[in-house]
């Protein structure tokens, strides 16, 4: 979900690593092509969550992908409401660059200092 938010977001600036990756993704694809896949049916989650090798060898989605990919695209799970993905980054997201306001005070010389 976080990556979808990064790809969909047009208002926030990200730190260099994430900004470069998001830029590459957006140059090579259209942000509307990306969809959310729930963890229960996402093959990437099998390994990233520490599945042991015995379970992984029996994990159909790891070898075949989620079942919905064999169906017509109109039957695929719907993306979460767009309002949930666009511009809803967490306020404390460490990858978002936060703006800093800097005040500059201009000093003028007093006529008596000349």
Jmol script that loads the backbone (N, CA, C; Angstrom):
load data "model"
ATOM      1  N   UNK A   1       0.826  -1.190   0.000  1.00  0.00           N
ATOM      2  CA  UNK A   1       0.000   0.000   0.000  1.00  0.00           C
ATOM      3  C   UNK A   1       0.871   1.255   0.000  1.00  0.00           C
ATOM      4  N   UNK A   2       1.958   1.218   0.741  1.00  0.00           N
ATOM      5  CA  UNK A   2       2.841   2.379   0.825  1.00  0.00           C
ATOM      6  C   UNK A   2       3.402   2.727  -0.547  1.00  0.00           C
ATOM      7  N   UNK A   3       3.823   1.722  -1.287  1.00  0.00           N
ATOM      8  CA  UNK A   3       4.390   1.979  -2.618  1.00  0.00           C
ATOM      9  C   UNK A   3       3.341   2.578  -3.539  1.00  0.00           C
ATOM     10  N   UNK A   4       2.107   2.097  -3.466  1.00  0.00           N
ATOM     11  CA  UNK A   4       1.035   2.686  -4.282  1.00  0.00           C
ATOM     12  C   UNK A   4       0.851   4.159  -3.937  1.00  0.00           C
ATOM     13  N   UNK A   5       0.940   4.455  -2.666  1.00  0.00           N
ATOM     14  CA  UNK A   5       0.808   5.859  -2.257  1.00  0.00           C
ATOM     15  C   UNK A   5       1.951   6.700  -2.817  1.00  0.00           C
ATOM     16  N   UNK A   6       3.160   6.150  -2.808  1.00  0.00           N
ATOM     17  CA  UNK A   6       4.302   6.877  -3.371  1.00  0.00           C
ATOM     18  C   UNK A   6       4.108   7.112  -4.858  1.00  0.00           C
ATOM     19  N   UNK A   7       3.708   6.068  -5.579  1.00  0.00           N
ATOM     20  CA  UNK A   7       3.545   6.174  -7.031  1.00  0.00           C
ATOM     21  C   UNK A   7       2.424   7.143  -7.392  1.00  0.00           C
ATOM     22  N   UNK A   8       1.344   7.134  -6.621  1.00  0.00           N
ATOM     23  CA  UNK A   8       0.183   7.958  -6.925  1.00  0.00           C
ATOM     24  C   UNK A   8       0.325   9.410  -6.496  1.00  0.00           C
ATOM     25  N   UNK A   9       1.237   9.685  -5.593  1.00  0.00           N
ATOM     26  CA  UNK A   9       1.325  11.013  -4.989  1.00  0.00           C
ATOM     27  C   UNK A   9       2.032  12.011  -5.900  1.00  0.00           C
ATOM     28  N   UNK A  10       1.362  13.135  -6.142  1.00  0.00           N
ATOM     29  CA  UNK A  10       1.930  14.190  -6.980  1.00  0.00           C
ATOM     30  C   UNK A  10       2.344  15.418  -6.176  1.00  0.00           C
ATOM     31  N   UNK A  11       2.115  15.397  -4.886  1.00  0.00           N
ATOM     32  CA  UNK A  11       2.355  16.606  -4.109  1.00  0.00           C
ATOM     33  C   UNK A  11       3.566  16.540  -3.180  1.00  0.00           C
ATOM     34  N   UNK A  12       3.916  15.358  -2.731  1.00  0.00           N
ATOM     35  CA  UNK A  12       5.025  15.241  -1.783  1.00  0.00           C
ATOM     36  C   UNK A  12       6.341  15.009  -2.501  1.00  0.00           C
ATOM     37  N   UNK A  13       7.414  15.432  -1.858  1.00  0.00           N
ATOM     38  CA  UNK A  13       8.766  15.139  -2.346  1.00  0.00           C
ATOM     39  C   UNK A  13       9.355  14.084  -1.433  1.00  0.00           C
ATOM     40  N   UNK A  14      10.120  13.169  -2.037  1.00  0.00           N
ATOM     41  CA  UNK A  14      10.683  12.064  -1.282  1.00  0.00           C
ATOM     42  C   UNK A  14      12.193  12.192  -1.209  1.00  0.00           C
ATOM     43  N   UNK A  15      12.773  11.498  -0.241  1.00  0.00           N
ATOM     44  CA  UNK A  15      14.225  11.442  -0.151  1.00  0.00           C
ATOM     45  C   UNK A  15      14.765  10.734  -1.389  1.00  0.00           C
ATOM     46  N   UNK A  16      16.024  10.921  -1.678  1.00  0.00           N
ATOM     47  CA  UNK A  16      16.639  10.549  -2.950  1.00  0.00           C
ATOM     48  C   UNK A  16      16.355   9.123  -3.403  1.00  0.00           C
ATOM     49  N   UNK A  17      16.583   8.123  -2.562  1.00  0.00           N
ATOM     50  CA  UNK A  17      16.418   6.733  -2.984  1.00  0.00           C
ATOM     51  C   UNK A  17      14.998   6.475  -3.465  1.00  0.00           C
ATOM     52  N   UNK A  18      14.012   6.825  -2.653  1.00  0.00           N
ATOM     53  CA  UNK A  18      12.613   6.595  -3.017  1.00  0.00           C
ATOM     54  C   UNK A  18      12.231   7.469  -4.205  1.00  0.00           C
ATOM     55  N   UNK A  19      12.667   8.712  -4.212  1.00  0.00           N
ATOM     56  CA  UNK A  19      12.347   9.611  -5.324  1.00  0.00           C
ATOM     57  C   UNK A  19      12.851   9.049  -6.650  1.00  0.00           C
ATOM     58  N   UNK A  20      14.063   8.506  -6.661  1.00  0.00           N
ATOM     59  CA  UNK A  20      14.610   7.924  -7.891  1.00  0.00           C
ATOM     60  C   UNK A  20      13.818   6.707  -8.333  1.00  0.00           C
ATOM     61  N   UNK A  21      13.462   5.848  -7.407  1.00  0.00           N
ATOM     62  CA  UNK A  21      12.713   4.644  -7.758  1.00  0.00           C
ATOM     63  C   UNK A  21      11.316   4.996  -8.263  1.00  0.00           C
ATOM     64  N   UNK A  22      10.647   5.898  -7.579  1.00  0.00           N
ATOM     65  CA  UNK A  22       9.310   6.315  -8.009  1.00  0.00           C
ATOM     66  C   UNK A  22       9.387   6.959  -9.389  1.00  0.00           C
ATOM     67  N   UNK A  23      10.398   7.757  -9.611  1.00  0.00           N
ATOM     68  CA  UNK A  23      10.582   8.391 -10.914  1.00  0.00           C
ATOM     69  C   UNK A  23      10.753   7.351 -12.021  1.00  0.00           C
ATOM     70  N   UNK A  24      11.562   6.331 -11.767  1.00  0.00           N
ATOM     71  CA  UNK A  24      11.777   5.266 -12.756  1.00  0.00           C
ATOM     72  C   UNK A  24      10.467   4.528 -13.047  1.00  0.00           C
ATOM     73  N   UNK A  25       9.715   4.229 -12.014  1.00  0.00           N
ATOM     74  CA  UNK A  25       8.434   3.529 -12.175  1.00  0.00           C
ATOM     75  C   UNK A  25       7.477   4.379 -12.996  1.00  0.00           C
ATOM     76  N   UNK A  26       7.403   5.671 -12.682  1.00  0.00           N
ATOM     77  CA  UNK A  26       6.459   6.548 -13.375  1.00  0.00           C
ATOM     78  C   UNK A  26       6.875   6.834 -14.816  1.00  0.00           C
ATOM     79  N   UNK A  27       8.164   6.776 -15.106  1.00  0.00           N
ATOM     80  CA  UNK A  27       8.621   6.943 -16.487  1.00  0.00           C
ATOM     81  C   UNK A  27       8.314   5.710 -17.330  1.00  0.00           C
ATOM     82  N   UNK A  28       8.377   4.532 -16.715  1.00  0.00           N
ATOM     83  CA  UNK A  28       8.210   3.281 -17.453  1.00  0.00           C
ATOM     84  C   UNK A  28       6.762   2.796 -17.497  1.00  0.00           C
ATOM     85  N   UNK A  29       5.926   3.304 -16.604  1.00  0.00           N
ATOM     86  CA  UNK A  29       4.545   2.830 -16.522  1.00  0.00           C
ATOM     87  C   UNK A  29       3.611   3.999 -16.310  1.00  0.00           C
ATOM     88  N   UNK A  30       2.355   3.685 -16.279  1.00  0.00           N
ATOM     89  CA  UNK A  30       1.319   4.660 -15.987  1.00  0.00           C
ATOM     90  C   UNK A  30       0.814   4.351 -14.580  1.00  0.00           C
ATOM     91  N   UNK A  31       0.653   5.344 -13.743  1.00  0.00           N
ATOM     92  CA  UNK A  31       0.280   5.054 -12.353  1.00  0.00           C
ATOM     93  C   UNK A  31      -1.062   4.335 -12.233  1.00  0.00           C
ATOM     94  N   UNK A  32      -1.908   4.448 -13.255  1.00  0.00           N
ATOM     95  CA  UNK A  32      -3.186   3.743 -13.237  1.00  0.00           C
ATOM     96  C   UNK A  32      -3.017   2.241 -13.452  1.00  0.00           C
ATOM     97  N   UNK A  33      -1.846   1.802 -13.896  1.00  0.00           N
ATOM     98  CA  UNK A  33      -1.589   0.375 -14.108  1.00  0.00           C
ATOM     99  C   UNK A  33      -1.360  -0.378 -12.798  1.00  0.00           C
ATOM    100  N   UNK A  34      -1.074   0.330 -11.737  1.00  0.00           N
ATOM    101  CA  UNK A  34      -0.711  -0.294 -10.476  1.00  0.00           C
ATOM    102  C   UNK A  34      -1.945  -0.543  -9.632  1.00  0.00           C
ATOM    103  N   UNK A  35      -1.989  -1.722  -9.021  1.00  0.00           N
ATOM    104  CA  UNK A  35      -3.117  -2.102  -8.175  1.00  0.00           C
ATOM    105  C   UNK A  35      -2.622  -2.716  -6.877  1.00  0.00           C
ATOM    106  N   UNK A  36      -3.464  -2.649  -5.908  1.00  0.00           N
ATOM    107  CA  UNK A  36      -3.182  -3.244  -4.610  1.00  0.00           C
ATOM    108  C   UNK A  36      -3.513  -4.733  -4.660  1.00  0.00           C
ATOM    109  N   UNK A  37      -2.624  -5.554  -4.129  1.00  0.00           N
ATOM    110  CA  UNK A  37      -2.876  -6.986  -3.990  1.00  0.00           C
ATOM    111  C   UNK A  37      -2.734  -7.308  -2.506  1.00  0.00           C
ATOM    112  N   UNK A  38      -3.802  -7.788  -1.916  1.00  0.00           N
ATOM    113  CA  UNK A  38      -3.805  -8.098  -0.482  1.00  0.00           C
ATOM    114  C   UNK A  38      -2.731  -9.122  -0.146  1.00  0.00           C
ATOM    115  N   UNK A  39      -2.150  -9.010   1.007  1.00  0.00           N
ATOM    116  CA  UNK A  39      -1.061  -9.878   1.439  1.00  0.00           C
ATOM    117  C   UNK A  39      -1.373 -11.359   1.355  1.00  0.00           C
ATOM    118  N   UNK A  40      -2.623 -11.748   1.623  1.00  0.00           N
ATOM    119  CA  UNK A  40      -2.987 -13.166   1.605  1.00  0.00           C
ATOM    120  C   UNK A  40      -2.840 -13.786   0.213  1.00  0.00           C
ATOM    121  N   UNK A  41      -2.937 -12.962  -0.829  1.00  0.00           N
ATOM    122  CA  UNK A  41      -2.847 -13.497  -2.194  1.00  0.00           C
ATOM    123  C   UNK A  41      -1.655 -12.915  -2.957  1.00  0.00           C
ATOM    124  N   UNK A  42      -0.753 -12.263  -2.257  1.00  0.00           N
ATOM    125  CA  UNK A  42       0.413 -11.645  -2.887  1.00  0.00           C
ATOM    126  C   UNK A  42       1.623 -12.568  -2.736  1.00  0.00           C
ATOM    127  N   UNK A  43       2.145 -13.108  -3.855  1.00  0.00           N
ATOM    128  CA  UNK A  43       3.279 -14.031  -3.763  1.00  0.00           C
ATOM    129  C   UNK A  43       4.500 -13.424  -3.067  1.00  0.00           C
ATOM    130  N   UNK A  44       4.725 -12.150  -3.226  1.00  0.00           N
ATOM    131  CA  UNK A  44       5.897 -11.516  -2.611  1.00  0.00           C
ATOM    132  C   UNK A  44       5.839 -11.586  -1.094  1.00  0.00           C
ATOM    133  N   UNK A  45       4.643 -11.612  -0.542  1.00  0.00           N
ATOM    134  CA  UNK A  45       4.513 -11.660   0.910  1.00  0.00           C
ATOM    135  C   UNK A  45       4.965 -12.998   1.486  1.00  0.00           C
ATOM    136  N   UNK A  46       4.924 -14.045   0.694  1.00  0.00           N
ATOM    137  CA  UNK A  46       5.301 -15.369   1.199  1.00  0.00           C
ATOM    138  C   UNK A  46       6.720 -15.363   1.759  1.00  0.00           C
ATOM    139  N   UNK A  47       7.662 -14.832   1.008  1.00  0.00           N
ATOM    140  CA  UNK A  47       9.057 -14.815   1.465  1.00  0.00           C
ATOM    141  C   UNK A  47       9.363 -13.627   2.364  1.00  0.00           C
ATOM    142  N   UNK A  48       8.787 -12.479   2.043  1.00  0.00           N
ATOM    143  CA  UNK A  48       9.140 -11.284   2.810  1.00  0.00           C
ATOM    144  C   UNK A  48       8.677 -11.361   4.256  1.00  0.00           C
ATOM    145  N   UNK A  49       7.764 -12.258   4.540  1.00  0.00           N
ATOM    146  CA  UNK A  49       7.273 -12.401   5.915  1.00  0.00           C
ATOM    147  C   UNK A  49       7.881 -13.598   6.640  1.00  0.00           C
ATOM    148  N   UNK A  50       8.933 -14.165   6.061  1.00  0.00           N
ATOM    149  CA  UNK A  50       9.685 -15.193   6.759  1.00  0.00           C
ATOM    150  C   UNK A  50       9.113 -16.590   6.682  1.00  0.00           C
ATOM    151  N   UNK A  51       8.511 -16.956   5.575  1.00  0.00           N
ATOM    152  CA  UNK A  51       7.984 -18.312   5.428  1.00  0.00           C
ATOM    153  C   UNK A  51       9.141 -19.305   5.333  1.00  0.00           C
ATOM    154  N   UNK A  52       9.044 -20.409   6.051  1.00  0.00           N
ATOM    155  CA  UNK A  52      10.124 -21.395   5.986  1.00  0.00           C
ATOM    156  C   UNK A  52      10.053 -22.164   4.665  1.00  0.00           C
ATOM    157  N   UNK A  53      11.120 -22.828   4.303  1.00  0.00           N
ATOM    158  CA  UNK A  53      11.253 -23.466   2.990  1.00  0.00           C
ATOM    159  C   UNK A  53      10.222 -24.576   2.784  1.00  0.00           C
ATOM    160  N   UNK A  54       9.878 -25.307   3.829  1.00  0.00           N
ATOM    161  CA  UNK A  54       8.882 -26.383   3.687  1.00  0.00           C
ATOM    162  C   UNK A  54       7.528 -25.819   3.270  1.00  0.00           C
ATOM    163  N   UNK A  55       7.115 -24.744   3.919  1.00  0.00           N
ATOM    164  CA  UNK A  55       5.835 -24.113   3.571  1.00  0.00           C
ATOM    165  C   UNK A  55       5.921 -23.455   2.191  1.00  0.00           C
ATOM    166  N   UNK A  56       7.049 -22.853   1.885  1.00  0.00           N
ATOM    167  CA  UNK A  56       7.205 -22.185   0.592  1.00  0.00           C
ATOM    168  C   UNK A  56       7.079 -23.180  -0.558  1.00  0.00           C
ATOM    169  N   UNK A  57       7.641 -24.378  -0.386  1.00  0.00           N
ATOM    170  CA  UNK A  57       7.561 -25.400  -1.439  1.00  0.00           C
ATOM    171  C   UNK A  57       6.130 -25.847  -1.701  1.00  0.00           C
ATOM    172  N   UNK A  58       5.250 -25.660  -0.726  1.00  0.00           N
ATOM    173  CA  UNK A  58       3.844 -26.040  -0.873  1.00  0.00           C
ATOM    174  C   UNK A  58       2.948 -24.837  -1.180  1.00  0.00           C
ATOM    175  N   UNK A  59       3.552 -23.686  -1.359  1.00  0.00           N
ATOM    176  CA  UNK A  59       2.808 -22.438  -1.538  1.00  0.00           C
ATOM    177  C   UNK A  59       2.466 -22.232  -3.020  1.00  0.00           C
ATOM    178  N   UNK A  60       1.214 -22.503  -3.386  1.00  0.00           N
ATOM    179  CA  UNK A  60       0.793 -22.378  -4.782  1.00  0.00           C
ATOM    180  C   UNK A  60       0.975 -20.961  -5.333  1.00  0.00           C
ATOM    181  N   UNK A  61       0.644 -19.955  -4.530  1.00  0.00           N
ATOM    182  CA  UNK A  61       0.758 -18.600  -5.096  1.00  0.00           C
ATOM    183  C   UNK A  61       2.202 -18.221  -5.380  1.00  0.00           C
ATOM    184  N   UNK A  62       3.144 -18.836  -4.700  1.00  0.00           N
ATOM    185  CA  UNK A  62       4.553 -18.538  -4.976  1.00  0.00           C
ATOM    186  C   UNK A  62       4.952 -19.037  -6.365  1.00  0.00           C
ATOM    187  N   UNK A  63       4.457 -20.207  -6.736  1.00  0.00           N
ATOM    188  CA  UNK A  63       4.834 -20.817  -8.010  1.00  0.00           C
ATOM    189  C   UNK A  63       3.887 -20.464  -9.161  1.00  0.00           C
ATOM    190  N   UNK A  64       2.628 -20.206  -8.861  1.00  0.00           N
ATOM    191  CA  UNK A  64       1.634 -19.976  -9.913  1.00  0.00           C
ATOM    192  C   UNK A  64       1.089 -18.553  -9.936  1.00  0.00           C
ATOM    193  N   UNK A  65       1.346 -17.797  -8.901  1.00  0.00           N
ATOM    194  CA  UNK A  65       0.767 -16.458  -8.810  1.00  0.00           C
ATOM    195  C   UNK A  65      -0.640 -16.538  -8.246  1.00  0.00           C
ATOM    196  N   UNK A  66      -1.216 -15.392  -7.934  1.00  0.00           N
ATOM    197  CA  UNK A  66      -2.570 -15.398  -7.377  1.00  0.00           C
ATOM    198  C   UNK A  66      -3.576 -15.875  -8.440  1.00  0.00           C
ATOM    199  N   UNK A  67      -4.586 -16.567  -8.005  1.00  0.00           N
ATOM    200  CA  UNK A  67      -5.577 -17.149  -8.902  1.00  0.00           C
ATOM    201  C   UNK A  67      -6.284 -16.146  -9.801  1.00  0.00           C
ATOM    202  N   UNK A  68      -6.492 -14.928  -9.330  1.00  0.00           N
ATOM    203  CA  UNK A  68      -7.244 -13.963 -10.129  1.00  0.00           C
ATOM    204  C   UNK A  68      -6.554 -13.613 -11.449  1.00  0.00           C
ATOM    205  N   UNK A  69      -5.237 -13.851 -11.555  1.00  0.00           N
ATOM    206  CA  UNK A  69      -4.531 -13.529 -12.799  1.00  0.00           C
ATOM    207  C   UNK A  69      -4.998 -14.395 -13.964  1.00  0.00           C
ATOM    208  N   UNK A  70      -5.599 -15.529 -13.672  1.00  0.00           N
ATOM    209  CA  UNK A  70      -6.141 -16.397 -14.717  1.00  0.00           C
ATOM    210  C   UNK A  70      -7.538 -15.992 -15.160  1.00  0.00           C
ATOM    211  N   UNK A  71      -8.101 -15.007 -14.517  1.00  0.00           N
ATOM    212  CA  UNK A  71      -9.453 -14.548 -14.840  1.00  0.00           C
ATOM    213  C   UNK A  71      -9.385 -13.315 -15.742  1.00  0.00           C
ATOM    214  N   UNK A  72     -10.538 -12.942 -16.288  1.00  0.00           N
ATOM    215  CA  UNK A  72     -10.630 -11.701 -17.066  1.00  0.00           C
ATOM    216  C   UNK A  72     -10.281 -10.535 -16.154  1.00  0.00           C
ATOM    217  N   UNK A  73      -9.630  -9.527 -16.702  1.00  0.00           N
ATOM    218  CA  UNK A  73      -9.178  -8.402 -15.883  1.00  0.00           C
ATOM    219  C   UNK A  73     -10.340  -7.719 -15.173  1.00  0.00           C
ATOM    220  N   UNK A  74     -11.495  -7.707 -15.775  1.00  0.00           N
ATOM    221  CA  UNK A  74     -12.657  -7.064 -15.123  1.00  0.00           C
ATOM    222  C   UNK A  74     -13.078  -7.797 -13.850  1.00  0.00           C
ATOM    223  N   UNK A  75     -12.615  -9.059 -13.709  1.00  0.00           N
ATOM    224  CA  UNK A  75     -12.942  -9.860 -12.528  1.00  0.00           C
ATOM    225  C   UNK A  75     -11.896  -9.732 -11.422  1.00  0.00           C
ATOM    226  N   UNK A  76     -10.799  -9.064 -11.703  1.00  0.00           N
ATOM    227  CA  UNK A  76      -9.740  -8.924 -10.710  1.00  0.00           C
ATOM    228  C   UNK A  76     -10.247  -8.125  -9.520  1.00  0.00           C
ATOM    229  N   UNK A  77      -9.627  -8.333  -8.363  1.00  0.00           N
ATOM    230  CA  UNK A  77     -10.022  -7.531  -7.191  1.00  0.00           C
ATOM    231  C   UNK A  77      -9.900  -6.041  -7.504  1.00  0.00           C
ATOM    232  N   UNK A  78     -10.831  -5.293  -7.016  1.00  0.00           N
ATOM    233  CA  UNK A  78     -10.822  -3.846  -7.260  1.00  0.00           C
ATOM    234  C   UNK A  78      -9.776  -3.186  -6.373  1.00  0.00           C
ATOM    235  N   UNK A  79      -9.177  -2.141  -6.922  1.00  0.00           N
ATOM    236  CA  UNK A  79      -8.224  -1.364  -6.143  1.00  0.00           C
ATOM    237  C   UNK A  79      -8.971  -0.708  -4.994  1.00  0.00           C
ATOM    238  N   UNK A  80      -8.278  -0.447  -3.939  1.00  0.00           N
ATOM    239  CA  UNK A  80      -8.905   0.284  -2.844  1.00  0.00           C
ATOM    240  C   UNK A  80      -9.345   1.644  -3.356  1.00  0.00           C
ATOM    241  N   UNK A  81     -10.295   2.224  -2.706  1.00  0.00           N
ATOM    242  CA  UNK A  81     -10.794   3.532  -3.100  1.00  0.00           C
ATOM    243  C   UNK A  81      -9.632   4.473  -3.361  1.00  0.00           C
ATOM    244  N   UNK A  82      -9.662   5.159  -4.485  1.00  0.00           N
ATOM    245  CA  UNK A  82      -8.531   6.015  -4.873  1.00  0.00           C
ATOM    246  C   UNK A  82      -8.218   7.052  -3.810  1.00  0.00           C
ATOM    247  N   UNK A  83      -9.237   7.493  -3.097  1.00  0.00           N
ATOM    248  CA  UNK A  83      -8.991   8.480  -2.041  1.00  0.00           C
ATOM    249  C   UNK A  83      -8.079   7.923  -0.967  1.00  0.00           C
ATOM    250  N   UNK A  84      -8.068   6.603  -0.808  1.00  0.00           N
ATOM    251  CA  UNK A  84      -7.199   5.991   0.193  1.00  0.00           C
ATOM    252  C   UNK A  84      -5.747   5.943  -0.254  1.00  0.00           C
ATOM    253  N   UNK A  85      -5.521   5.942  -1.572  1.00  0.00           N
ATOM    254  CA  UNK A  85      -4.150   5.795  -2.045  1.00  0.00           C
ATOM    255  C   UNK A  85      -3.501   7.114  -2.414  1.00  0.00           C
ATOM    256  N   UNK A  86      -4.256   8.043  -2.946  1.00  0.00           N
ATOM    257  CA  UNK A  86      -3.676   9.292  -3.418  1.00  0.00           C
ATOM    258  C   UNK A  86      -3.582  10.298  -2.282  1.00  0.00           C
ATOM    259  N   UNK A  87      -2.406  10.852  -2.127  1.00  0.00           N
ATOM    260  CA  UNK A  87      -2.169  11.924  -1.158  1.00  0.00           C
ATOM    261  C   UNK A  87      -2.535  11.557   0.275  1.00  0.00           C
ATOM    262  N   UNK A  88      -2.382  10.293   0.633  1.00  0.00           N
ATOM    263  CA  UNK A  88      -2.674   9.909   2.008  1.00  0.00           C
ATOM    264  C   UNK A  88      -1.436   9.301   2.668  1.00  0.00           C
ATOM    265  N   UNK A  89      -0.310   9.901   2.415  1.00  0.00           N
ATOM    266  CA  UNK A  89       0.908   9.442   3.068  1.00  0.00           C
ATOM    267  C   UNK A  89       0.815   9.727   4.559  1.00  0.00           C
ATOM    268  N   UNK A  90       1.422   8.883   5.328  1.00  0.00           N
ATOM    269  CA  UNK A  90       1.422   9.093   6.772  1.00  0.00           C
ATOM    270  C   UNK A  90       2.221  10.355   7.093  1.00  0.00           C
ATOM    271  N   UNK A  91       1.759  11.172   8.015  1.00  0.00           N
ATOM    272  CA  UNK A  91       2.474  12.410   8.332  1.00  0.00           C
ATOM    273  C   UNK A  91       3.898  12.172   8.836  1.00  0.00           C
ATOM    274  N   UNK A  92       4.145  11.012   9.405  1.00  0.00           N
ATOM    275  CA  UNK A  92       5.481  10.721   9.936  1.00  0.00           C
ATOM    276  C   UNK A  92       6.273   9.789   9.016  1.00  0.00           C
ATOM    277  N   UNK A  93       5.857   9.663   7.755  1.00  0.00           N
ATOM    278  CA  UNK A  93       6.557   8.787   6.801  1.00  0.00           C
ATOM    279  C   UNK A  93       7.999   9.261   6.668  1.00  0.00           C
ATOM    280  N   UNK A  94       8.976   8.390   6.965  1.00  0.00           N
ATOM    281  CA  UNK A  94      10.377   8.811   6.940  1.00  0.00           C
ATOM    282  C   UNK A  94      10.910   9.107   5.543  1.00  0.00           C
ATOM    283  N   UNK A  95      10.210   8.684   4.494  1.00  0.00           N
ATOM    284  CA  UNK A  95      10.678   8.922   3.126  1.00  0.00           C
ATOM    285  C   UNK A  95      10.217  10.249   2.555  1.00  0.00           C
ATOM    286  N   UNK A  96       9.296  10.908   3.235  1.00  0.00           N
ATOM    287  CA  UNK A  96       8.779  12.194   2.748  1.00  0.00           C
ATOM    288  C   UNK A  96       9.656  13.322   3.248  1.00  0.00           C
ATOM    289  N   UNK A  97      10.076  14.167   2.309  1.00  0.00           N
ATOM    290  CA  UNK A  97      10.839  15.354   2.694  1.00  0.00           C
ATOM    291  C   UNK A  97       9.859  16.383   3.227  1.00  0.00           C
ATOM    292  N   UNK A  98      10.161  16.881   4.377  1.00  0.00           N
ATOM    293  CA  UNK A  98       9.292  17.894   4.965  1.00  0.00           C
ATOM    294  C   UNK A  98       9.883  19.264   4.687  1.00  0.00           C
ATOM    295  N   UNK A  99       9.009  20.194   4.382  1.00  0.00           N
ATOM    296  CA  UNK A  99       9.500  21.534   4.089  1.00  0.00           C
ATOM    297  C   UNK A  99       9.903  22.231   5.380  1.00  0.00           C
ATOM    298  N   UNK A 100      10.877  23.096   5.251  1.00  0.00           N
ATOM    299  CA  UNK A 100      11.369  23.854   6.391  1.00  0.00           C
ATOM    300  C   UNK A 100      11.233  25.327   6.042  1.00  0.00           C
ATOM    301  N   UNK A 101      10.608  26.051   6.911  1.00  0.00           N
ATOM    302  CA  UNK A 101      10.470  27.492   6.698  1.00  0.00           C
ATOM    303  C   UNK A 101      11.652  28.193   7.353  1.00  0.00           C
ATOM    304  N   UNK A 102      12.289  29.043   6.587  1.00  0.00           N
ATOM    305  CA  UNK A 102      13.432  29.785   7.091  1.00  0.00           C
ATOM    306  C   UNK A 102      13.118  31.269   6.979  1.00  0.00           C
ATOM    307  N   UNK A 103      13.276  31.964   8.059  1.00  0.00           N
ATOM    308  CA  UNK A 103      13.052  33.409   8.046  1.00  0.00           C
ATOM    309  C   UNK A 103      14.396  34.115   7.945  1.00  0.00           C
ATOM    310  N   UNK A 104      14.480  35.062   7.048  1.00  0.00           N
ATOM    311  CA  UNK A 104      15.703  35.835   6.881  1.00  0.00           C
ATOM    312  C   UNK A 104      15.377  37.281   7.209  1.00  0.00           C
ATOM    313  N   UNK A 105      16.158  37.821   8.108  1.00  0.00           N
ATOM    314  CA  UNK A 105      15.935  39.200   8.503  1.00  0.00           C
ATOM    315  C   UNK A 105      17.012  40.064   7.859  1.00  0.00           C
ATOM    316  N   UNK A 106      16.565  41.070   7.162  1.00  0.00           N
ATOM    317  CA  UNK A 106      17.510  41.959   6.504  1.00  0.00           C
ATOM    318  C   UNK A 106      17.883  43.066   7.487  1.00  0.00           C
ATOM    319  N   UNK A 107      19.190  43.230   7.677  1.00  0.00           N
ATOM    320  CA  UNK A 107      19.635  44.282   8.576  1.00  0.00           C
ATOM    321  C   UNK A 107      19.980  45.518   7.759  1.00  0.00           C
ATOM    322  N   UNK A 108      19.586  46.652   8.255  1.00  0.00           N
ATOM    323  CA  UNK A 108      19.948  47.917   7.609  1.00  0.00           C
ATOM    324  C   UNK A 108      20.889  48.665   8.532  1.00  0.00           C
ATOM    325  N   UNK A 109      21.766  49.361   7.929  1.00  0.00           N
ATOM    326  CA  UNK A 109      22.738  50.119   8.723  1.00  0.00           C
ATOM    327  C   UNK A 109      22.104  51.426   9.189  1.00  0.00           C
ATOM    328  N   UNK A 110      22.391  51.739  10.369  1.00  0.00           N
ATOM    329  CA  UNK A 110      21.910  52.982  10.956  1.00  0.00           C
ATOM    330  C   UNK A 110      22.725  54.124  10.368  1.00  0.00           C
ATOM    331  N   UNK A 111      22.083  55.250  10.115  1.00  0.00           N
ATOM    332  CA  UNK A 111      22.763  56.403   9.542  1.00  0.00           C
ATOM    333  C   UNK A 111      23.919  56.856  10.428  1.00  0.00           C
ATOM    334  N   UNK A 112      23.859  56.588  11.718  1.00  0.00           N
ATOM    335  CA  UNK A 112      24.897  57.025  12.642  1.00  0.00           C
ATOM    336  C   UNK A 112      26.127  56.106  12.541  1.00  0.00           C
ATOM    337  N   UNK A 113      25.970  54.881  11.968  1.00  0.00           N
ATOM    338  CA  UNK A 113      27.090  53.955  11.847  1.00  0.00           C
ATOM    339  C   UNK A 113      27.997  54.311  10.684  1.00  0.00           C
ATOM    340  N   UNK A 114      27.595  55.200   9.823  1.00  0.00           N
ATOM    341  CA  UNK A 114      28.385  55.530   8.623  1.00  0.00           C
ATOM    342  C   UNK A 114      29.572  56.398   8.938  1.00  0.00           C
TER     343      UNK A 114
END
end "model"
wireframe off; spacefill off
backbone 0.3
color backbone group
